[in-house]
Amino acid sequence: MKTHNNRFSWWFLVLGIIQLILAFMMFNNFGLATLTFVYLLATGAILNGIFLLVFRSRINEKTNQSMWILLIYGIISIILGIILLFNETIGLLALPMIVSLMMIFESISIINQAMALKALGRTGLFWFNLIIGIVGIIIGIMLIFNPLAAYFTIELLAGFYFLVFGIRNIISAF
């Protein structure tokens, strides 16, 4: 994951760029078909799960922290992505709840990663990730209790999600 200078991460950079591209797609295509969004979400979930599993193993090597939450969320993300990819009906019906729960789990994962960054002495990234994680949990909980609002704002929320986490991953790459 890290190159020779032990700071730069291609994984974070590539994932961040993909997330920014998805964010701009969501912001520029508010009429984007919901089914297309389900496919984007499924693909993003699979890629995110793979990334989390790779990131977990790298963090474990460097800090000796188990990061079990990353393992669990990575596996759940991959399984959810596969289910959504091959069963669009479930994806369409459960879309608001899926986005809300993914936002909460991703935010918990971000807070967990923040603790690893603190252990590595990267306090600036620690605070950045901690704040993003807390805000994401709050928004995710609000969406769970108002799924109708989540459904009608899904593309805007997804664009915001991809934008924030894309910027976070690009910053983390350096």
Phi, psi and omega per residue, in radians:
M1 nan -0.723 -3.123
K2 -1.689 2.574 3.074
T3 -1.544 -2.943 -3.029
H4 -1.073 -0.547 -3.130
N5 -1.356 0.002 3.059
N6 1.066 0.328 3.110
R7 -2.170 -0.710 -3.033
F8 -1.425 2.400 3.139
S9 -2.235 1.998 3.089
W10 -1.130 -0.622 -3.130
W11 -1.027 -0.866 3.131
F12 -1.103 -0.746 -3.103
L13 -1.096 -0.856 -3.116
V14 -1.118 -0.807 3.127
L15 -1.088 -0.721 3.118
G16 -1.080 -0.746 3.125
I17 -1.136 -0.757 3.102
I18 -1.055 -0.752 -3.133
Q19 -1.156 -0.655 3.094
L20 -1.159 -0.690 3.087
I21 -1.074 -0.780 3.105
L22 -1.095 -0.675 3.119
A23 -1.073 -0.837 -3.135
F24 -1.144 -0.598 3.062
M25 -1.094 -0.751 -3.113
M26 -1.182 -0.724 -3.120
F27 -1.233 -0.552 -3.082
N28 -1.572 -0.153 -3.089
N29 -2.306 1.126 -3.136
F30 -1.079 -0.331 3.091
G31 -1.563 0.135 -3.129
L32 -0.929 2.250 -3.111
A33 -1.006 2.421 -3.115
T34 -1.060 -0.619 3.113
L35 -1.124 -0.700 3.069
T36 -1.072 -0.684 3.102
F37 -1.091 -0.686 3.106
V38 -1.055 -0.739 3.111
Y39 -1.143 -0.716 3.082
L40 -1.090 -0.756 3.124
L41 -1.098 -0.744 3.128
A42 -1.085 -0.823 3.132
T43 -1.111 -0.762 3.106
G44 -1.086 -0.679 3.135
A45 -1.141 -0.731 3.128
I46 -1.132 -0.818 3.133
L47 -1.122 -0.704 3.106
N48 -1.103 -0.741 3.119
G49 -1.072 -0.766 3.098
I50 -1.084 -0.781 3.122
F51 -1.039 -0.794 -3.117
L52 -1.087 -0.678 3.121
L53 -1.158 -0.718 3.099
V54 -1.162 -0.796 -3.133
F55 -1.060 -0.725 -3.140
R56 -1.046 -0.776 -3.120
S57 -1.163 -0.632 3.114
R58 -1.187 -0.762 3.120
I59 -1.114 -0.712 3.132
N60 -1.061 -0.702 3.116
E61 -1.123 -0.691 -3.028
K62 -1.489 -0.591 -3.036
T63 -2.018 -0.176 -3.086
N64 1.126 0.359 3.055
Q65 -1.639 2.424 -3.036
S66 -1.245 -0.585 3.131
M67 0.925 0.827 -3.097
W68 -1.069 -0.539 -3.135
I69 -1.116 -0.607 3.104
L70 -1.185 -0.671 3.099
L71 -1.094 -0.856 -3.121
I72 -1.100 -0.849 -3.113
Y73 -1.166 -0.636 3.102
G74 -1.064 -0.792 3.137
I75 -1.164 -0.789 3.116
I76 -1.055 -0.727 -3.126
S77 -1.091 -0.757 3.121
I78 -1.128 -0.814 -3.137
I79 -1.083 -0.794 3.119
L80 -1.070 -0.740 3.109
G81 -1.050 -0.747 3.140
I82 -1.146 -0.747 3.116
I83 -1.064 -0.808 -3.134
L84 -1.130 -0.636 -3.110
L85 -1.139 -0.619 -3.051
F86 -1.852 -0.011 3.091
N87 -2.479 1.486 -3.069
E88 -1.096 -0.579 -3.104
T89 -1.064 -0.815 3.089
I90 -1.045 -0.747 3.137
G91 -1.053 -0.778 -3.129
L92 -1.166 -0.719 -3.106
L93 -1.265 -0.629 -3.034
A94 -1.758 0.104 -3.031
L95 -0.901 -0.868 -3.134
P96 -1.061 -0.740 -3.134
M97 -1.204 -0.678 3.134
I98 -1.094 -0.814 -3.138
V99 -1.103 -0.738 3.128
S100 -1.078 -0.844 -3.124
L101 -1.179 -0.678 3.099
M102 -1.104 -0.661 3.114
M103 -1.114 -0.731 3.129
I104 -1.146 -0.859 -3.119
F105 -1.117 -0.708 3.107
E106 -1.095 -0.692 -3.141
S107 -1.181 -0.688 3.057
I108 -1.099 -0.724 3.093
S109 -1.073 -0.712 3.123
I110 -1.108 -0.731 3.105
I111 -1.115 -0.708 3.090
N112 -1.082 -0.744 3.093
Q113 -1.143 -0.588 3.107
A114 -1.058 -0.684 3.122
M115 -1.111 -0.666 3.089
A116 -1.158 -0.689 3.115
L117 -1.122 -0.650 3.084
K118 -1.109 -0.728 3.116
A119 -1.123 -0.485 3.113
L120 -1.509 -0.018 3.104
G121 1.458 0.285 -3.127
R122 -1.757 1.252 -3.006
T123 -1.140 -0.593 3.102
G124 -1.062 -0.840 3.102
L125 -1.186 -0.542 3.093
F126 -1.019 -0.917 -3.101
W127 -1.148 -0.713 3.115
F128 -1.016 -0.864 -3.128
N129 -1.175 -0.678 3.138
L130 -1.088 -0.784 3.136
I131 -1.136 -0.792 3.109
I132 -1.056 -0.738 3.139
G133 -1.079 -0.786 -3.132
I134 -1.147 -0.787 3.118
V135 -1.076 -0.731 3.125
G136 -1.084 -0.696 3.102
I137 -1.119 -0.772 3.133
I138 -1.061 -0.826 3.131
I139 -1.113 -0.753 3.123
G140 -1.043 -0.746 3.114
I141 -1.144 -0.732 3.107
M142 -1.048 -0.679 -3.125
L143 -1.238 -0.581 3.103
I144 -1.076 -0.695 -3.107
F145 -1.441 -0.089 3.083
N146 -2.457 1.217 -3.068
P147 -1.125 -0.469 3.111
L148 -1.140 -0.741 3.082
A149 -1.124 -0.671 3.118
A150 -1.096 -0.728 -3.111
Y151 -1.136 -0.742 -3.086
F152 -1.353 -0.334 -3.135
T153 -1.967 0.286 -2.996
I154 -0.998 -0.756 -3.103
E155 -1.216 -0.686 3.089
L156 -1.148 -0.777 3.123
L157 -1.111 -0.729 3.125
A158 -1.131 -0.730 3.090
G159 -1.056 -0.763 3.105
F160 -1.092 -0.781 3.118
Y161 -1.013 -0.898 -3.133
F162 -1.109 -0.654 3.137
L163 -1.126 -0.899 -3.099
V164 -1.104 -0.843 -3.095
F165 -1.308 -0.463 3.031
G166 -1.155 -0.801 3.096
I167 -1.097 -0.751 3.119
R168 -1.028 -0.753 -3.118
N169 -1.230 -0.644 3.095
I170 -1.154 -0.746 3.080
I171 -1.074 -0.742 -3.129
S172 -1.157 -0.371 -3.132
A173 -1.164 -0.452 -3.064
F174 -1.830 nan nan
